[in-house]
Amino acid sequence: MQPRCLSLKSLSTLALFLGVASVTPLGPLSHFALLPERADAAEPSPIRKSLARIGNTSQDPNYRQPWLPGVTMSSSGTGWVVTKDRILTNAHVVSNARFLTLEKENDPKKYIATVEHIAHDCDLAILKVQDPTFFTGTIPLELGDIPEIESEVSVFGYPIGGERLSVTRGVVSRIDFRPYAHSGIDSHLTIQIDAAINPGNSGGPVLQKGKVVGVAFQGFSGDVAQNVGYMIPTPVIRRFLEDIKDGKYDRYMDLSITPFNTLNPAMRKGLGLPDDDKGVLISSVASAGVCAGYVKPGDVVLAIDGLAVASDGTVELEGERVQMAEVAERKFRGDSVRMTLLRARAKLEVTVPLNQAWPFAMQANQFDVKPTYVLFGGLLFQPLSRNLLNSVQFQNPRLTYFFEAFVPRELYKEHPEVVILSGILADPINTYLGEFKEGIVEEINGTPVRTLSDLADAFAKPAEFYVLRFVGNGRPLVLERTAVEAARERIRSRYGVQKEQFLEASIR
Amino acid sequence: MKLPFSIFAALSLLATGSSWLETPSLAAPAATATATANATATSVASSIQKGAQEPNASEALLAQNLVRVTTTTQPYDFTRPWSKRAPLSRRALGAVLKGNRVLITAECAANATYIELETPDGERKQAARVVCVDYEANLALLQPESDDFLKDQPGLAFATPHIGDSLAVLQLEANGNLLSSKGQMTTAEVVRYPIDDTSLLVGRLNVSLQVRETVLSLPLLKDGNLAGLMLRYDSQSGLLDFIPATVVEHFINDSNKMPYEGFPRMGCSFAVTRDPQLRRFLDLHNSKGGVLITQILKDGPAEKAGVQKGDVLLEIAGNPIDSDGNYRDQDYGRISLGHLVSTKHFEGQLVKIRVSRAGKSLDLEVPVAHRRSEQYLSQPYIIDRAPRYYVLGGLILGELSRQYLKEFGGDWIHKAPLELVNIDRTQGEGAEERRKRVVVLTRVLPSNLTVGYEDLRHILVTAINGQPINSLDDIQVALEKPVNGLHKVELLGDPSVLFLDAKGVQAIGPELQRSYGLPALSRLE
């Protein structure tokens, strides 16, 4: 949805809190945190039988030395029985998991669980349990609807402050579209409640009249805002459950267009719009997105799926004014949306097949992926990504520009992956190459480097010299094959490099 | 080489600038306070250090060749281009030169509205004007209103400072006594000057300086002759960078013939060739030295001389160039060829160079020339000149410059909009189009014409009414051809296009001027 391309400053802020929250409880520095941790107290209803404390031993990849397995960490959160033999929780509770355990109230056993489905774009996941006896005596909790504002809700979970189940109570404060901190680029419907939500509550159910009305998932720390907790409401949960019915999660569909308001009378006149406050201008269309070929920049969207689009880009959906993109959000892969466009003052109907999600994964926090890299002559090449930017403090402002302008300036056309020289393992063969660090690789031996695989392929081809050109740097980086070969074992053993490249997830 | 910024740097005009919508000139008063605090703190120390109670004869002579300079400067506010910032006073200690002139660093004279000279004894004062200024070399030459103001002051001669020399940094006590701090010159290197596109020779002195109130510009003397002007001082490390006499003399010689032209360049960039792998690739392994030409400025001197990308530069004016881009200077030993080109030559001179191209050696003549700020796509500095702007029905249009970006504060590279920073840093590299300027919609003054556009800022303007906009000068003509009574403004960003009512634009002018207090709707001179 909306804030796809947040500025890097806000990106890193969000990411920082993520990191803090997954290792420690909310520290004094964290603002906006996801909440895995701990437990307390009891509630005599059957609900407590259907709750589980989830322990996650996770391993976050090491982007600085991607050949290393990464550091393991422990964190915990809450999960609940959603169907007769499945547990629902937050994606961030079980991200990068290596080993998951479930604990029930009044049951000394630890049950081993595995992730069946994980949706990082809406922060939800489904777990399977190895031992079916886990579900003895559990009752799947029933999903309710969107609760009324001001109505009372109870939050169940295992937050910091004790070992046993804890319940807190509050009212529904507001219903709004808000960013989901886990992926950092998605916004969906969110419900704000004033019940205390603390690290460890993540994934736990929020109940009203015995039904689940949401999943607690993020909040602010006390020094930023008081009594502000957020839950994922049931429309988002239902969409997730519906999406995985076919056995796989297809993610949210995204129109990948940028709307601009048509409030201005001259703007309306110039676009050929009558004075009726309808229609929104499309200022850009990502050429890798679903609307490419159907919608053009400069078109005006008058209606989507028969719903009139107002001049501020909203539609009325089930009694609420929501952004036009929400219409696509509620659909699934394989569905389509109909749009009524005004192009050069002529009306036009298009049907846009929804066949892909937001195509630029590098802009989101990514989980459960191994970093791709190529190490050659002690030079470490990696594709630019939010994960990499969060791990390495780069100084070159060009990298930030490439990250931010990637979609708006369509840099992905030339650089589906922005391959950068991210680090140098010092060795006699690269003594003079320090100035190339943080550079963006443009070509090698005259061939454009569009992806990391292109680079790996070129290095695999025998050549006397490997000549790399970098964006905005006239000096070529020259590596002699003989010198690289001679240095290979030396660098491998000196720096403990087990593997010189990993390309599996690289775009081809 | 990086120098930690001294307390002077905070005062330097080139480093000032407050963020958007903040009250202007926050940096300046704070810095003044620091300077004053320093002055009080050190006055105790000075009484201890003072050797001779009475100034001796040579010191009196020296003091004769110094004048206190007070400048009142008023920079433009580039975020509100129609207004100036609050006036600000700077103090400098000027060196009197022969011919009735006074030398100070240019940052003291930048955007000066009034300059006053004062004799060391404080007995006489007189207004002065700037005769010649070079912001890149950070040097300014002043002249008092009447010739007899300096008639008793013979003027200093120049002395070339060498590494190892003992140099004296001169300051004046409040009572007019001379305070001379001696230090040893440790290095000379071609590094960046405050206008960070300029690199010229900088000398470095190891000196413990007791900072007096006059801090912005201080002369350095060698055996009673002028060896340079202070560029910056770091009180923590006791390192003082100075503009050496070599650079000052180039400026003075150049200023003797008007118009002043400035330090020339070749108009190309080079890469060092020390890496043996690179040398073998370039087939240079059987030779020594030389640097690889990596970029050639369009229509620049090197291009005119026929230098090509990929050439290896071997010699400049008979001086062999080593693989680091250094030559052997008679005064400073191995230093960057930049000194040879910029300081040992003048604009318009033909500089003989030898390059190697495809294994053959070639002799070329480069008509070296200064590259003026106006010749850049995004000007590195705009000083003493008012920023250009155009208010179009409430849209504030301006031209991208580094001076504008610096309004985002010291960390502007990370704080200013990335797209604009990128253009400034690359100067539109690789773009085939020949834009003169980059026109930016900087902000919007809300009015009934700009409903829906209020939040727009920092978007590039590419065309108006179908006419490409390559500078603000193109706007007036483009506005003459509205389509269906509307001005169509095309932007690179979000939105890609917007419209303004043409009649409304004309009619709203006076109202905008009145309600926002704009003296004029545009400044295009």
Interface residues (C-beta under 8 A of the other chain):
Chain A: T258 F260 N261 T262 L263 N264 P265 A266 M267 K269 G270 L271 L281 S283 S284 P297 G298 S311 P397 R398 T400 Y401 E404 A405 P408 R409 I429 T431 Y432 L433 F465 V467 G472 N473 G474 R475 P476 V478 L479 E480 A483
Chain B: S269 A271 V272 R274 D275 Q277 L278 R280 F281 L292 I293 T294 Q295 K309 I413 H414 L418 E419 V421 N422 R425 T426 E429 L449 T450 V451 G452 Y453 N484 G485 L486 H487 K488 G493 D494 P495 S496 V497 L498 F499 L500 D501 G504
